[in-house]
C-alpha cells in the first residue's frame, strides 16, 4: 500500500513537471504572438497612412476634389493653423 502511494506521488510529480514545462512553452509562444501582433498593427497603421497619402496624391493629380480629399485638406489646414498659433505664442 505504501508503495502504491509513492508510485502515485511520483506520477503526480511527473505530471506536474510536464504541465509546468508546457505552461512555460505556451507563455513563450504567447509572448512571441503578442510581439508579432504589435509588429503587424504597426505595419497596418503605416500601410493605412500610405493609402491615405496615395489617395490624396491621386486626387490632386487627377484634379478631382472628393469630399474625402476636402476633409483631409481641411484637417491638414487646421493642424497647420495650430502650429502657426503655437509658434506665434512662443
Phi, psi and omega in degrees: 000315179297325179294323177295318179297315178299317180298317179295320178296318178297320178296317179297318179296318179297317177297318179300313180297320179296317179292323178297316178297316179297320178299315178297318179298316180294323176297318178295319179296318178298316179299317179297320179294321178295320177295318178297317179300316180297318179296320180291323176298317179298316180296320178298316180297318179296317180293321177296321177295318179296320178298315179299318179297318180292322177297317180296316179296319180294321180294319180288323181287332180271350180074012181259122180256097179277162177303325179296317180293317179300318180296318180295317179297317178300318178297316179297319179297318179298318179296320178295317178300319178298315180299318179297317180295323177296320180294323180291328179289330185286000000 
